[in-house]
Amino acid sequence: MASILALKHFSRSNGTELLVAAYGNDIGVYNGSIFAGQQKNLASADGEMDVFIDYLVFVNNSNNNLVYDGSIWYTGGMRTRMPRASYVKTVGN
């Protein structure tokens, strides 16, 4: 496994908890024993992740933004209609 360049704990409102990592040219979701690759073919795993409500957002300014709901990665449509970004951050309360 290549070096992990981004790591995020993803806690959903239904109680599901996931650990998501970006490494090499892929993103992996930890399944209890390994990071299962998601075949994202990233130009660079050097990016940022953050959670908005029940979605994890990955940006790296090289690929289109990726949005993950815990089972499906979205690369198009309404969830990803935002410009490519280098940083993503939620605004505190």
N, CA, C and O atoms as a MOPAC input file, in Angstrom:
PM7 MOZYME 1SCF
protein

 N      0.84900 1    -1.18500 1     0.00000 1
 C      0.00000 1     0.00000 1     0.00000 1
 C      0.88500 1     1.23500 1     0.00000 1
 O      1.87100 1     1.30000 1     0.73400 1
 N      0.53700 1     2.20100 1    -0.81100 1
 C      1.24600 1     3.47000 1    -0.86800 1
 C      0.97400 1     4.27400 1     0.40300 1
 O      0.10500 1     3.92400 1     1.20100 1
 N      1.71700 1     5.33500 1     0.57000 1
 C      1.52000 1     6.20000 1     1.73800 1
 C      0.13400 1     6.82200 1     1.73200 1
 O     -0.36400 1     7.24600 1     0.68900 1
 N     -0.47900 1     6.87400 1     2.89600 1
 C     -1.78400 1     7.52300 1     3.04600 1
 C     -1.56400 1     9.03300 1     3.06600 1
 O     -0.79300 1     9.54100 1     3.88000 1
 N     -2.24000 1     9.74300 1     2.17200 1
 C     -2.08800 1    11.19600 1     2.06700 1
 C     -3.28300 1    11.95900 1     2.61600 1
 O     -3.17700 1    13.15600 1     2.88000 1
 N     -4.41100 1    11.29500 1     2.79400 1
 C     -5.59300 1    11.91300 1     3.39200 1
 C     -6.35300 1    10.82800 1     4.14500 1
 O     -6.49300 1     9.71100 1     3.64700 1
 N     -6.84000 1    11.14300 1     5.32800 1
 C     -7.54100 1    10.17200 1     6.17300 1
 C     -8.68600 1    10.88600 1     6.87300 1
 O     -8.51600 1    11.98700 1     7.39600 1
 N     -9.87600 1    10.24200 1     6.87900 1
 C    -11.03100 1    10.89300 1     7.50800 1
 C    -11.94700 1     9.86100 1     8.14400 1
 O    -12.25500 1     8.83500 1     7.53700 1
 N    -12.38000 1    10.13400 1     9.36200 1
 C    -13.40800 1     9.35100 1    10.03800 1
 C    -14.74700 1     9.87100 1     9.55200 1
 O    -15.00100 1    11.07500 1     9.57800 1
 N    -15.61500 1     8.95200 1     9.10200 1
 C    -16.90500 1     9.31800 1     8.51200 1
 C    -17.99500 1     8.67200 1     9.34600 1
 O    -18.21300 1     7.46300 1     9.26400 1
 N    -18.68200 1     9.47700 1    10.15000 1
 C    -19.76000 1     9.00300 1    11.01100 1
 C    -21.08300 1     9.48700 1    10.44400 1
 O    -21.32200 1    10.69000 1    10.34600 1
 N    -21.95200 1     8.53400 1    10.06800 1
 C    -23.23100 1     8.88400 1     9.45000 1
 C    -24.33500 1     8.94300 1    10.49100 1
 O    -24.18900 1     8.39200 1    11.58200 1
 N    -25.43100 1     9.60100 1    10.16700 1
 C    -26.53600 1     9.76500 1    11.11000 1
 C    -27.21800 1     8.44300 1    11.46100 1
 O    -27.89300 1     8.35900 1    12.48800 1
 N    -27.05700 1     7.40300 1    10.62500 1
 C    -27.66000 1     6.09800 1    10.91900 1
 C    -26.78300 1     5.24200 1    11.83000 1
 O    -27.12200 1     4.09000 1    12.09900 1
 N    -25.65600 1     5.78800 1    12.31300 1
 C    -24.77800 1     5.07600 1    13.21600 1
 C    -23.60300 1     4.38700 1    12.54300 1
 O    -22.70200 1     3.90200 1    13.22800 1
 N    -23.59100 1     4.33300 1    11.21100 1
 C    -22.48100 1     3.73200 1    10.47600 1
 C    -21.23400 1     4.58000 1    10.64700 1
 O    -21.27800 1     5.80200 1    10.50200 1
 N    -20.11400 1     3.92300 1    10.95800 1
 C    -18.84900 1     4.63200 1    11.08000 1
 C    -17.85100 1     4.00700 1    10.12900 1
 O    -17.67900 1     2.78800 1    10.10500 1
 N    -17.19200 1     4.85100 1     9.34200 1
 C    -16.23200 1     4.39300 1     8.35200 1
 C    -14.93600 1     5.17100 1     8.48800 1
 O    -14.92600 1     6.30400 1     8.96900 1
 N    -13.84900 1     4.55700 1     8.06200 1
 C    -12.56900 1     5.23300 1     7.97500 1
 C    -12.18500 1     5.22200 1     6.50400 1
 O    -12.10700 1     4.16000 1     5.88800 1
 N    -11.94400 1     6.40300 1     5.93900 1
 C    -11.67200 1     6.53300 1     4.51300 1
 C    -10.27900 1     7.12700 1     4.34700 1
 O     -9.92900 1     8.10400 1     5.01000 1
 N     -9.47600 1     6.52600 1     3.44900 1
 C     -8.10900 1     6.98000 1     3.21700 1
 C     -7.85500 1     7.15500 1     1.73000 1
 O     -8.35600 1     6.38500 1     0.91100 1
 N     -7.07200 1     8.17500 1     1.38400 1
 C     -6.61400 1     8.37400 1     0.00800 1
 C     -5.13500 1     8.01800 1    -0.02200 1
 O     -4.35500 1     8.49200 1     0.80500 1
 N     -4.75400 1     7.17900 1    -0.98500 1
 C     -3.37000 1     6.71700 1    -1.09700 1
 C     -3.09100 1     6.34100 1    -2.54900 1
 O     -3.99200 1     5.91900 1    -3.27300 1
 N     -1.83900 1     6.49700 1    -2.96600 1
 C     -1.48600 1     6.16200 1    -4.34600 1
 C     -2.38500 1     6.91300 1    -5.30600 1
 O     -2.39500 1     8.14400 1    -5.31400 1
 N     -3.14600 1     6.18100 1    -6.12100 1
 C     -4.10500 1     6.82100 1    -7.02200 1
 C     -5.52400 1     6.34100 1    -6.73000 1
 O     -6.36400 1     6.29100 1    -7.62800 1
 N     -5.78600 1     5.98900 1    -5.47600 1
 C     -7.08600 1     5.43400 1    -5.11600 1
 C     -7.54700 1     5.94800 1    -3.75800 1
 O     -6.81100 1     6.62100 1    -3.03700 1
 N     -8.77900 1     5.60800 1    -3.44000 1
 C     -9.36000 1     5.86100 1    -2.12100 1
 C     -9.78400 1     4.50900 1    -1.57800 1
 O    -10.34900 1     3.69500 1    -2.30900 1
 N     -9.51700 1     4.26300 1    -0.30500 1
 C     -9.90800 1     3.00400 1     0.31700 1
 C    -10.83100 1     3.24300 1     1.49400 1
 O    -10.70800 1     4.24000 1     2.20600 1
 N    -11.76100 1     2.31400 1     1.69100 1
 C    -12.66200 1     2.35000 1     2.84100 1
 C    -12.29300 1     1.16100 1     3.71600 1
 O    -12.28300 1     0.02000 1     3.25300 1
 N    -11.98900 1     1.43100 1     4.98800 1
 C    -11.57000 1     0.37700 1     5.90800 1
 C    -12.74400 1    -0.53100 1     6.23300 1
 O    -13.80500 1    -0.05800 1     6.64100 1
 N    -12.55600 1    -1.84200 1     6.05300 1
 C    -13.64200 1    -2.80100 1     6.27200 1
 C    -13.43800 1    -3.67000 1     7.50700 1
 O    -14.11200 1    -4.69000 1     7.65600 1
 N    -12.53200 1    -3.29200 1     8.38500 1
 C    -12.27000 1    -4.05800 1     9.60100 1
 C    -10.92700 1    -4.76700 1     9.57700 1
 O    -10.37800 1    -5.10400 1    10.62600 1
 N    -10.39500 1    -4.99500 1     8.37400 1
 C     -9.08800 1    -5.63900 1     8.28200 1
 C     -8.17300 1    -4.98300 1     7.25200 1
 O     -6.95600 1    -4.97000 1     7.43600 1
 N     -8.73800 1    -4.43400 1     6.16300 1
 C     -7.93500 1    -3.76500 1     5.14400 1
 C     -8.69600 1    -2.54200 1     4.61900 1
 O     -9.89900 1    -2.39500 1     4.83800 1
 N     -7.96000 1    -1.67100 1     3.92200 1
 C     -8.59800 1    -0.58300 1     3.19200 1
 C     -8.98700 1    -1.12900 1     1.82600 1
 O     -8.12000 1    -1.38200 1     0.98900 1
 N    -10.27800 1    -1.31400 1     1.59300 1
 C    -10.77000 1    -1.83500 1     0.32400 1
 C    -10.74400 1    -0.72100 1    -0.71600 1
 O    -11.42500 1     0.29400 1    -0.56700 1
 N     -9.95200 1    -0.91600 1    -1.76900 1
 C     -9.82400 1     0.07800 1    -2.82800 1
 C    -11.14400 1     0.32100 1    -3.53600 1
 O    -11.92800 1    -0.60700 1    -3.73500 1
 N    -11.38800 1     1.56200 1    -3.91400 1
 C    -12.63600 1     1.95400 1    -4.55500 1
 C    -12.47700 1     2.21400 1    -6.05500 1
 O    -13.42300 1     2.65900 1    -6.70500 1
 N    -11.29200 1     1.94200 1    -6.60900 1
 C    -10.99600 1     2.11100 1    -8.03900 1
 C    -11.34800 1     3.51200 1    -8.54900 1
 O    -12.08200 1     3.65500 1    -9.52700 1
 N    -10.82800 1     4.52700 1    -7.88900 1
 C    -11.13000 1     5.90500 1    -8.27100 1
 C    -10.14000 1     6.47100 1    -9.28500 1
 O    -10.42600 1     7.50800 1    -9.88400 1
 N     -8.98700 1     5.83400 1    -9.50100 1
 C     -7.99900 1     6.26300 1   -10.49600 1
 C     -7.70700 1     7.76300 1   -10.39700 1
 O     -7.87700 1     8.50400 1   -11.36500 1
 N     -7.27200 1     8.19000 1    -9.23100 1
 C     -6.99700 1     9.60000 1    -8.96800 1
 C     -5.70300 1    10.04100 1    -9.64000 1
 O     -4.75600 1     9.26100 1    -9.74300 1
 N     -5.66200 1    11.28700 1   -10.09600 1
 C     -4.41400 1    11.87300 1   -10.59200 1
 C     -3.45400 1    12.06500 1    -9.42000 1
 O     -2.23800 1    11.96700 1    -9.58400 1
 N     -4.00200 1    12.33600 1    -8.24500 1
 C     -3.21600 1    12.50200 1    -7.03100 1
 C     -4.09700 1    12.22200 1    -5.81700 1
 O     -5.23100 1    12.69500 1    -5.74100 1
 N     -3.56700 1    11.45100 1    -4.86700 1
 C     -4.30000 1    11.19300 1    -3.63100 1
 C     -4.04300 1    12.29200 1    -2.60400 1
 O     -4.61800 1    12.27700 1    -1.51600 1
 N     -3.17900 1    13.24300 1    -2.95000 1
 C     -2.86600 1    14.34900 1    -2.05700 1
 C     -4.02200 1    15.34000 1    -2.09500 1
 O     -4.03100 1    16.27300 1    -2.89700 1
 N     -4.99100 1    15.12400 1    -1.22100 1
 C     -6.18900 1    15.96400 1    -1.21800 1
 C     -6.71800 1    16.17300 1     0.17600 1
 O     -6.04200 1    15.89600 1     1.16700 1
 N     -7.91600 1    16.65700 1     0.23700 1
 C     -8.58800 1    16.95300 1     1.50300 1
 C     -9.93800 1    16.25500 1     1.53200 1
 O    -10.57500 1    16.07200 1     0.49500 1
 N    -10.37100 1    15.86400 1     2.73000 1
 C    -11.69700 1    15.28000 1     2.92400 1
 C    -12.37400 1    15.96700 1     4.09200 1
 O    -11.72300 1    16.37700 1     5.05300 1
 N    -13.68600 1    16.08800 1     3.99800 1
 C    -14.48700 1    16.55500 1     5.12200 1
 C    -15.89300 1    15.99600 1     4.97400 1
 O    -16.28900 1    15.54400 1     3.90000 1
 N    -16.64200 1    16.03300 1     6.07300 1
 C    -17.98700 1    15.46700 1     6.09500 1
 C    -19.00700 1    16.59100 1     6.20800 1
 O    -18.87600 1    17.49100 1     7.03800 1
 N    -20.03500 1    16.52300 1     5.34900 1
 C    -21.15700 1    17.44300 1     5.38100 1
 C    -22.41900 1    16.60700 1     5.54400 1
 O    -22.80800 1    15.88300 1     4.62700 1
 N    -23.05000 1    16.70100 1     6.68800 1
 C    -24.24500 1    15.93900 1     7.04300 1
 C    -23.94800 1    14.45100 1     6.84700 1
 O    -23.19900 1    13.88600 1     7.64400 1
 N    -24.49100 1    13.79900 1     5.84000 1
 C    -24.26100 1    12.36800 1     5.61400 1
 C    -23.40100 1    12.09500 1     4.38900 1
 O    -23.48600 1    11.01300 1     3.80800 1
 N    -22.58700 1    13.04200 1     3.99200 1
 C    -21.74000 1    12.86900 1     2.81200 1
 C    -20.30000 1    13.23500 1     3.12800 1
 O    -20.03200 1    14.21800 1     3.81900 1
 N    -19.37900 1    12.43200 1     2.61500 1
 C    -17.96500 1    12.73200 1     2.70400 1
 C    -17.55700 1    13.31100 1     1.35200 1
 O    -17.90300 1    12.75800 1     0.30800 1
 N    -16.82900 1    14.41500 1     1.37100 1
 C    -16.39000 1    15.07100 1     0.14500 1
 C    -14.87100 1    14.97700 1     0.06700 1
 O    -14.17200 1    15.29600 1     1.02900 1
 N    -14.36100 1    14.53400 1    -1.08900 1
 C    -12.91800 1    14.47900 1    -1.34500 1
 C    -12.59100 1    15.43500 1    -2.48200 1
 O    -13.21600 1    15.37900 1    -3.54100 1
 N    -11.61000 1    16.31600 1    -2.26700 1
 C    -11.14600 1    17.24000 1    -3.30100 1
 C     -9.62800 1    17.15400 1    -3.39800 1
 O     -8.94800 1    16.92800 1    -2.39700 1
 N     -9.09400 1    17.33500 1    -4.61400 1
 C     -7.64000 1    17.35300 1    -4.78200 1
 C     -7.18200 1    18.31000 1    -5.87100 1
 O     -5.98600 1    18.36200 1    -6.16200 1
 N     -8.07500 1    19.06400 1    -6.48000 1
 C     -7.79900 1    20.04100 1    -7.52700 1
 C     -7.21300 1    19.41200 1    -8.79100 1
 O     -6.78500 1    20.13800 1    -9.68800 1
 N     -7.18500 1    18.09100 1    -8.88400 1
 C     -6.72800 1    17.40100 1   -10.08900 1
 C     -7.85200 1    16.59600 1   -10.72200 1
 O     -7.93200 1    16.48300 1   -11.94600 1
 N     -8.70800 1    16.04600 1    -9.89600 1
 C     -9.85700 1    15.26600 1   -10.35600 1
 C    -11.13000 1    16.03300 1   -10.04300 1
 O    -11.11400 1    16.97400 1    -9.25000 1
 N    -12.23300 1    15.63200 1   -10.66500 1
 C    -13.51900 1    16.17500 1   -10.24500 1
 C    -13.74800 1    15.79000 1    -8.79200 1
 O    -13.29900 1    14.73300 1    -8.35100 1
 N    -14.43800 1    16.63200 1    -8.05200 1
 C    -14.71400 1    16.35300 1    -6.64500 1
 C    -15.51300 1    15.06700 1    -6.52200 1
 O    -16.36700 1    14.77900 1    -7.36100 1
 N    -15.24200 1    14.29700 1    -5.48600 1
 C    -15.94600 1    13.04100 1    -5.22600 1
 C    -16.79300 1    13.19300 1    -3.97800 1
 O    -16.35300 1    13.78900 1    -2.99500 1
 N    -18.00200 1    12.66000 1    -4.01000 1
 C    -18.91200 1    12.69800 1    -2.86500 1
 C    -19.32700 1    11.26900 1    -2.56400 1
 O    -19.74600 1    10.53900 1    -3.46100 1
 N    -19.21200 1    10.86000 1    -1.27900 1
 C    -19.47000 1     9.48100 1    -0.85900 1
 C    -20.55800 1     9.46200 1     0.20100 1
 O    -20.49800 1    10.21800 1     1.17000 1
 N    -21.55400 1     8.59800 1     0.02100 1
 C    -22.64600 1     8.51600 1     0.99900 1
 C    -22.54400 1     7.29600 1     1.91300 1
 O    -23.47900 1     7.00000 1     2.65700 1
 N    -21.43000 1     6.59800 1     1.86300 1
 C    -21.23700 1     5.39600 1     2.67700 1
 C    -21.36900 1     4.12900 1     1.86800 1
 O    -20.95900 1     3.05900 1     2.31700 1
 N    -21.94500 1     4.23600 1     0.66700 1
 C    -22.01800 1     3.06300 1    -0.20500 1
 C    -21.77500 1     3.40400 1    -1.66900 1
 O    -21.30100 1     2.55400 1    -2.42300 1
 N    -22.08600 1     4.62200 1    -2.08800 1
 C    -21.94500 1     5.02500 1    -3.48700 1
 C    -21.06700 1     6.27400 1    -3.57900 1
 O    -21.23300 1     7.22100 1    -2.81000 1
 N    -20.12300 1     6.26300 1    -4.53900 1
 C    -19.32500 1     7.44300 1    -4.84800 1
 C    -20.00100 1     8.18600 1    -5.99100 1
 O    -20.27500 1     7.60000 1    -7.03800 1
 N    -20.26700 1     9.45500 1    -5.79900 1
 C    -20.88200 1    10.28400 1    -6.82900 1
 C    -19.80000 1    11.12800 1    -7.49300 1
 O    -18.99500 1    11.76400 1    -6.81200 1
 N    -19.78500 1    11.13100 1    -8.81500 1
 C    -18.80900 1    11.93400 1    -9.55700 1
 C    -19.50200 1    12.90600 1   -10.49300 1
 O    -18.83600 1    13.64000 1   -11.22400 1
 N    -20.80600 1    12.92400 1   -10.48400 1
 C    -21.55400 1    13.83300 1   -11.33800 1
 C    -22.88500 1    14.17000 1   -10.70500 1
 O    -23.19500 1    13.71100 1    -9.60500 1
 N    -23.66000 1    14.96100 1   -11.39100 1
 C    -24.96900 1    15.32300 1   -10.87400 1
 C    -24.91100 1    16.44400 1    -9.85700 1
 O    -23.87600 1    17.08800 1    -9.69100 1
 N    -26.01400 1    16.67400 1    -9.18400 1
 C    -26.16700 1    17.79100 1    -8.26600 1
 C    -25.15100 1    17.76900 1    -7.12500 1
 O    -24.67900 1    18.82300 1    -6.70000 1
 N    -24.80900 1    16.58400 1    -6.62800 1
 C    -23.91500 1    16.51000 1    -5.46900 1
 C    -22.50000 1    16.99900 1    -5.77200 1
 O    -21.76600 1    17.38000 1    -4.86100 1
 N    -22.12400 1    16.99100 1    -7.02400 1
 C    -20.74300 1    17.36100 1    -7.36100 1
 C    -20.65700 1    18.59300 1    -8.24900 1
 O    -19.60700 1    18.84500 1    -8.83900 1
 N    -21.71600 1    19.35600 1    -8.35800 1
 C    -21.68800 1    20.56900 1    -9.17800 1
 C    -21.02900 1    21.71000 1    -8.41400 1
 O    -21.67400 1    22.67600 1    -8.00700 1
 N    -19.75800 1    21.56300 1    -8.24000 1
 C    -18.95800 1    22.59000 1    -7.59300 1
 C    -17.61300 1    22.59800 1    -8.29500 1
 O    -17.19100 1    21.56400 1    -8.81300 1
 N    -16.93500 1    23.71900 1    -8.32900 1
 C    -15.64900 1    23.75600 1    -9.01800 1
 C    -14.62500 1    22.86800 1    -8.32300 1
 O    -14.72100 1    22.61600 1    -7.12200 1
 N    -13.64300 1    22.39700 1    -9.09000 1
 C    -12.55000 1    21.64200 1    -8.47800 1
 C    -11.92300 1    22.50000 1    -7.39700 1
 O    -11.76700 1    23.71000 1    -7.55500 1
 N    -11.57100 1    21.86200 1    -6.30500 1
 C    -11.03900 1    22.61200 1    -5.16900 1
 C     -9.78800 1    21.93800 1    -4.62900 1
 O     -9.56500 1    20.74800 1    -4.84800 1
 N     -8.97800 1    22.71200 1    -3.92300 1
 C     -7.80000 1    22.17500 1    -3.24700 1
 C     -8.08400 1    21.88600 1    -1.78600 1
 O     -7.44800 1    21.02200 1    -1.18300 1
 N     -9.04800 1    22.61500 1    -1.21100 1
 C     -9.35300 1    22.47300 1     0.20700 1
 C    -10.85600 1    22.40000 1     0.40900 1
 O    -11.62500 1    22.99800 1    -0.34300 1
 N    -11.26800 1    21.65600 1     1.44000 1
 C    -12.68400 1    21.57900 1     1.81000 1
 C    -12.74300 1    21.64300 1     3.33000 1
 O    -11.97200 1    20.97600 1     4.02000 1
 N    -13.65400 1    22.44200 1     3.83600 1
 C    -13.75800 1    22.60100 1     5.28500 1
 C    -15.18200 1    22.95800 1     5.66300 1
 O    -15.78500 1    23.84400 1     5.05700 1
 N    -15.72400 1    22.27300 1     6.66300 1
 C    -17.04000 1    22.65300 1     7.15800 1
 C    -16.90300 1    23.88100 1     8.05100 1
 O    -15.85400 1    24.11000 1     8.65400 1
 N    -17.95800 1    24.65500 1     8.12600 1
 C    -17.97500 1    25.83900 1     8.96900 1
 C    -18.58400 1    25.44800 1    10.29800 1
 O    -19.65700 1    24.84500 1    10.32500 1
 N    -17.92700 1    25.77400 1    11.40400 1
 C    -18.39200 1    25.40500 1    12.73000 1
 C    -19.68000 1    26.08800 1    13.11600 1
 O    -20.13900 1    27.02000 1    12.45500 1
 N    -20.25400 1    25.60600 1    14.19900 1
 C    -21.51900 1    26.17300 1    14.68900 1
 C    -21.31500 1    27.55200 1    15.28100 1
 O    -22.27300 1    28.17400 1    15.74000 1

